[in-house]
Amino acid sequence: MRAALRATPFLMILPSLLLAMFIIGYPIIDLAWTSLQQVSRFGQLRGFNGFDNFAEVFGDPLFYDSLWRTLIWTVAVVGGALLISLPVAMMLNDEFFGRGVARVIIMLPWAISLTMTAVVWRWGLNGRAGLLNASLMDLGIIAEPIEWLATAPLAFTAEILIGILVSVPFTTTIFLGGLSSLPQDAYEAAMVDGAGWWGRFRYITLPLMKPFINIAIVLNVIYVFNSLPIIWVMTEGGPANGTDILVTYLYKLAFRFGQLGKASAISLIMFGVLFAFTILYVILVMRAEKEEGVKEEVSASVEG
């Protein structure tokens, strides 16, 4: 009887679990099978070729350049979004006149599709008729127009900044949810003890916000790592493949050059990288939480 009662919750979620496994698992299995095939540019499988597609990928210098650029893109965008979103969320969590309007303004970039945002910024950064050049020239900051998207370093930097801009609303939402759930009595006790703003942030806000920061890191890494619209719409990975990341490199191989087998191999590699990152990060977080729990138990026993 007890065994049946314990198994009831698992049986209730079993249909949803099987459906989720099918939705997620079938594309991965199909992708793995395609990556081991010789595929025509029209998607027809022409025969098993083993790991030839992977060998071509690992022998292509553009793959390593795109991989390195993907790591820079992901770390810069996620790190920048976290650094900006936490202070913004803390300000929006306080009571002040017009807070509702401020929250709406912060969320506006999230309400617009990434493709439309990228189109607007592509025209705004246009070297001849762009709004940014016109504004800077009117202010006397520059004497002549700058081709923002003509060189890879400048274009990639601009794309990273835009990536941070569109990532801030989502991250701020996560942090606002976390801040609204924090116990206020801890802050009141700290203020009574004379703790300043930095002390309250360091010893109360930051430790209690760690679960929400971890969620934001994992979700943002997965989202940014696979993000196509900004770079593709603004530069299509150019000039001279200088802003390509793995997802734009994959897109070119699949839909511009018709190398579907090679593109499938890269997709599988990308999945493996994200899966390994997620598992490793979860293990490190769980280990850190376990060590903190042991330290708290030791300190409590010593005080007792």
LOTORTI-417414 format. One record per residue (C-alpha): residue in one letter; x, y, z. Coordinates in nm, 2 decimals, always signed. Each point is the difference from the previous one (the first is absolute). Layout:
BEGIN
A/X/Y/Z
...
END
This chain:
BEGIN
M/+0.00/+0.00/+0.00
R/+0.27/+0.24/+0.10
A/+0.20/-0.09/-0.32
A/-0.31/+0.08/-0.21
L/-0.04/+0.33/+0.17
R/+0.36/+0.09/-0.06
A/-0.02/-0.09/-0.36
T/-0.32/+0.19/-0.07
P/+0.17/+0.34/-0.05
F/+0.25/-0.15/-0.25
L/-0.28/-0.17/-0.19
M/-0.19/+0.32/-0.02
I/+0.29/+0.19/-0.16
L/+0.11/-0.30/-0.22
P/-0.21/+0.10/-0.31
S/+0.14/+0.36/+0.01
L/+0.35/-0.13/+0.06
L/-0.02/-0.24/-0.30
L/-0.14/+0.27/-0.22
A/+0.28/+0.24/+0.10
M/+0.26/-0.28/-0.06
F/-0.15/-0.06/-0.35
I/-0.01/+0.37/-0.09
I/+0.36/+0.05/+0.12
G/+0.15/-0.34/-0.08
Y/-0.13/-0.06/-0.35
P/+0.16/+0.31/-0.16
I/+0.33/-0.08/+0.17
I/+0.00/-0.36/-0.12
D/-0.10/+0.11/-0.35
L/+0.28/+0.26/+0.01
A/+0.26/-0.26/+0.11
W/-0.11/-0.24/-0.28
T/+0.02/+0.28/-0.26
S/+0.35/+0.10/+0.12
L/+0.12/-0.35/-0.08
Q/-0.14/+0.01/-0.36
Q/+0.11/+0.14/-0.33
V/-0.28/+0.25/-0.06
S/-0.09/+0.18/-0.33
R/-0.06/+0.37/+0.00
F/-0.38/-0.09/-0.03
G/+0.01/-0.20/+0.32
Q/+0.01/-0.35/-0.15
L/+0.20/-0.26/+0.19
R/+0.25/-0.16/-0.24
G/+0.16/-0.25/+0.23
F/+0.19/-0.05/+0.32
N/+0.34/+0.17/+0.01
G/+0.09/-0.05/+0.37
F/+0.17/+0.30/+0.16
D/+0.11/+0.17/-0.32
N/-0.22/+0.30/+0.06
F/+0.15/+0.04/+0.35
A/+0.35/-0.03/-0.16
E/-0.08/+0.28/-0.24
V/-0.13/+0.22/+0.28
F/+0.31/-0.05/+0.21
G/+0.22/+0.06/-0.30
D/-0.16/+0.33/-0.08
P/+0.18/+0.31/+0.14
L/-0.33/+0.19/-0.02
F/-0.15/-0.24/+0.26
Y/+0.26/+0.09/+0.26
D/-0.02/+0.37/-0.07
S/-0.38/-0.02/+0.03
L/+0.03/-0.21/+0.32
W/+0.23/+0.25/+0.16
R/-0.22/+0.29/-0.10
T/-0.30/-0.18/+0.13
L/+0.17/-0.03/+0.35
I/+0.08/+0.38/-0.01
W/-0.35/+0.08/-0.11
T/-0.17/-0.21/+0.27
V/+0.23/+0.10/+0.29
A/-0.02/+0.37/-0.09
V/-0.37/+0.02/-0.06
V/-0.10/-0.21/+0.30
G/+0.25/+0.17/+0.23
G/-0.10/+0.34/-0.11
A/-0.37/-0.08/+0.04
L/+0.06/-0.13/+0.35
L/+0.20/+0.30/+0.11
I/-0.26/+0.25/-0.13
S/-0.31/-0.19/+0.09
L/+0.06/-0.05/+0.38
P/+0.04/+0.38/+0.08
V/-0.29/+0.08/-0.23
A/-0.22/-0.27/+0.17
M/+0.10/+0.14/+0.34
M/-0.10/+0.35/-0.10
L/-0.33/-0.12/-0.15
N/-0.07/-0.20/+0.32
D/+0.00/+0.32/+0.21
E/-0.31/+0.22/+0.04
F/+0.02/+0.32/-0.20
F/-0.22/+0.22/-0.21
G/-0.04/-0.14/-0.35
R/+0.13/-0.34/+0.08
G/-0.27/-0.17/-0.22
V/+0.10/+0.21/-0.30
A/+0.37/-0.07/+0.06
R/-0.08/-0.37/+0.01
V/-0.19/+0.02/-0.33
I/+0.29/+0.19/-0.16
I/+0.25/-0.26/+0.11
M/-0.21/-0.28/-0.15
L/-0.06/+0.17/-0.34
P/+0.31/-0.15/-0.17
W/-0.13/-0.35/+0.10
A/-0.34/+0.07/-0.16
I/+0.16/+0.06/-0.34
S/+0.13/-0.29/-0.21
L/+0.37/-0.04/-0.03
T/-0.02/+0.02/-0.37
M/-0.17/+0.34/+0.00
T/+0.24/+0.13/+0.26
A/+0.29/-0.11/-0.21
V/-0.15/+0.16/-0.31
V/-0.04/+0.33/+0.19
W/+0.36/-0.01/+0.12
R/+0.13/-0.09/-0.34
W/-0.15/+0.31/-0.14
G/+0.10/+0.21/+0.30
L/+0.36/-0.11/-0.04
N/+0.01/+0.06/-0.37
G/+0.32/+0.17/-0.10
R/-0.16/+0.25/-0.24
A/-0.36/+0.07/+0.12
G/+0.00/-0.15/+0.35
L/-0.15/+0.18/+0.29
L/+0.30/-0.06/+0.23
N/+0.24/+0.18/-0.24
A/-0.24/+0.29/-0.05
S/-0.04/+0.05/+0.37
L/+0.37/-0.02/+0.08
M/+0.08/+0.24/-0.28
D/-0.27/+0.25/+0.12
L/+0.15/-0.01/+0.35
G/+0.35/+0.06/-0.15
I/+0.14/-0.33/+0.14
I/+0.11/-0.13/-0.34
A/+0.09/+0.20/-0.31
E/-0.09/-0.26/-0.26
P/-0.22/-0.31/-0.02
I/+0.13/-0.33/+0.14
E/-0.07/-0.33/-0.17
W/-0.10/-0.19/+0.31
L/-0.08/-0.33/-0.17
A/+0.28/+0.01/-0.26
T/+0.28/-0.15/+0.22
A/-0.04/-0.32/+0.20
P/+0.13/+0.12/+0.35
L/-0.23/+0.31/-0.01
A/-0.30/-0.19/-0.13
F/+0.04/-0.29/+0.25
T/+0.03/+0.25/+0.29
A/-0.32/+0.17/-0.11
E/-0.18/-0.33/-0.03
I/+0.11/-0.10/+0.36
L/-0.13/+0.33/+0.14
I/-0.33/-0.05/-0.18
G/-0.01/-0.36/+0.13
I/+0.04/+0.13/+0.35
L/-0.27/+0.26/-0.05
V/-0.26/-0.26/-0.11
S/+0.11/-0.24/+0.28
V/-0.05/+0.24/+0.28
P/-0.39/-0.01/+0.02
F/-0.01/-0.37/+0.04
T/+0.27/-0.01/+0.26
T/-0.15/+0.29/+0.18
T/-0.33/-0.18/+0.02
I/+0.17/-0.30/+0.16
F/+0.18/+0.22/+0.25
L/-0.32/+0.19/+0.08
G/-0.18/-0.32/+0.08
G/+0.29/-0.10/+0.23
L/+0.02/+0.34/+0.18
S/-0.38/+0.01/+0.06
S/+0.03/-0.34/+0.18
L/+0.28/+0.10/+0.24
P/-0.09/+0.02/+0.37
Q/-0.02/+0.37/+0.11
D/+0.06/-0.08/+0.37
A/+0.36/-0.08/-0.08
Y/+0.05/+0.35/-0.15
E/-0.18/+0.16/+0.30
A/+0.23/-0.19/+0.24
A/+0.31/+0.10/-0.19
M/-0.11/+0.37/+0.00
V/-0.05/-0.02/+0.37
D/+0.35/-0.14/+0.04
G/+0.13/+0.30/-0.20
A/+0.08/-0.18/-0.33
G/+0.04/+0.23/-0.29
W/-0.11/-0.05/-0.36
W/+0.31/-0.19/-0.11
G/-0.02/-0.23/+0.31
R/-0.36/-0.08/-0.06
F/+0.07/-0.07/-0.37
R/+0.31/-0.22/+0.07
Y/-0.13/-0.20/+0.29
I/-0.37/-0.02/-0.06
T/-0.11/+0.08/-0.36
L/+0.28/-0.17/-0.19
P/+0.00/-0.34/+0.20
L/-0.38/-0.02/-0.02
M/+0.00/+0.09/-0.37
K/+0.24/-0.28/-0.09
P/-0.27/-0.25/-0.12
F/-0.15/+0.27/-0.23
I/+0.34/+0.10/-0.13
N/+0.07/-0.37/-0.07
I/-0.33/-0.03/-0.19
A/+0.08/+0.32/-0.20
I/+0.34/-0.12/-0.09
V/-0.11/-0.34/-0.13
L/-0.30/+0.13/-0.19
N/+0.19/+0.29/-0.15
V/+0.30/-0.21/-0.11
I/-0.24/-0.24/-0.18
Y/-0.19/+0.29/-0.16
V/+0.30/+0.21/-0.10
F/+0.21/-0.30/-0.12
N/-0.27/-0.09/-0.25
S/-0.10/+0.36/-0.09
L/+0.00/+0.06/-0.38
P/-0.21/+0.31/-0.09
I/+0.23/+0.29/+0.12
I/+0.32/-0.11/-0.17
W/-0.17/-0.14/-0.31
V/-0.22/+0.30/-0.06
M/+0.27/+0.26/+0.06
T/+0.30/-0.16/-0.17
E/-0.08/-0.36/-0.11
G/+0.32/-0.10/+0.17
G/+0.21/+0.25/-0.20
P/+0.20/+0.17/-0.10
A/+0.22/-0.29/-0.12
N/-0.16/-0.24/+0.26
G/+0.14/+0.23/+0.27
T/-0.31/+0.00/+0.21
D/-0.11/-0.35/-0.05
I/-0.10/-0.21/+0.30
L/-0.08/-0.37/-0.01
V/-0.37/+0.05/-0.07
T/+0.05/+0.24/-0.29
Y/+0.28/-0.22/-0.13
L/-0.24/-0.30/+0.02
Y/-0.27/+0.20/-0.18
K/+0.23/+0.09/-0.29
L/+0.10/-0.36/-0.04
A/-0.35/-0.14/+0.01
F/-0.20/+0.26/-0.20
R/+0.26/+0.18/-0.21
F/+0.25/-0.27/-0.09
G/-0.23/-0.30/+0.03
Q/+0.24/-0.20/+0.23
L/-0.27/-0.14/+0.22
G/+0.21/-0.29/+0.13
K/+0.27/+0.23/+0.12
A/-0.26/+0.24/+0.15
S/-0.16/-0.29/+0.19
A/+0.34/-0.09/+0.15
I/+0.05/+0.36/+0.12
S/-0.36/+0.00/+0.15
L/+0.09/-0.32/+0.19
I/+0.32/+0.16/+0.12
M/-0.19/+0.31/+0.12
F/-0.25/-0.22/+0.18
G/+0.29/-0.19/+0.17
V/+0.17/+0.32/+0.11
L/-0.32/+0.15/+0.15
F/-0.09/-0.33/+0.17
A/+0.35/-0.04/+0.15
F/-0.01/+0.36/+0.12
T/-0.34/-0.04/+0.16
I/+0.10/-0.33/+0.18
L/+0.33/+0.14/+0.11
Y/-0.15/+0.33/+0.13
V/-0.27/-0.19/+0.19
I/+0.26/-0.23/+0.16
L/+0.21/+0.30/+0.11
V/-0.30/+0.19/+0.14
M/-0.12/-0.31/+0.19
R/+0.35/-0.05/+0.14
A/+0.03/+0.36/+0.10
E/-0.34/-0.01/+0.18
K/+0.10/-0.33/+0.17
E/+0.33/+0.16/+0.13
E/-0.19/+0.30/+0.12
G/-0.24/-0.22/+0.19
V/+0.28/-0.19/+0.16
K/+0.17/+0.33/+0.11
E/-0.33/+0.12/+0.15
E/-0.04/-0.32/+0.19
V/+0.35/+0.02/+0.13
S/-0.04/+0.36/+0.11
A/-0.33/-0.08/+0.17
S/+0.15/-0.29/+0.19
V/+0.30/+0.22/+0.11
E/-0.23/+0.28/+0.12
G/-0.22/-0.26/+0.17
END
